[in-house]
Amino acid sequence: MTVIINSLKSELITAGHSDTPIYIGELGSVYIYPGKQTTSITQALYAGQALGELMNDGVARATWWLGFGGCDDNPHGDNFSTSLYGWQNFGGDMVFSDGLPSVAD
């Protein structure tokens, strides 16, 4: 991520806008087919690492993909594999759940 941020900073300098703040939007682990890792400690560790690196890189602002949302207990693909860390049988794209897992159609 640092390489990309530094490249963007270089482009801003070249364009004569070195003081332009950088904003990263829709940060998160997945945007489709969430699994048990999206609501476990792995998501929290990812969030801490990503936000810490962005702060170290001087990024002025970053937002998460989805702040609140419902959990999905319909497994898609390998996102609920026993080889992945996590004990949940549900996942979600959000940082905080607004309720219990919903039954997918």
Secondary structure by P-SEA (a helix, b strand, c coil): caaaaaaaaaaaaaaccccbbbbbccccccccccccccccaaaaaaaaaaaaaaaaaccccccccccbbbbbccccccccccccccccccccccccccccccccc
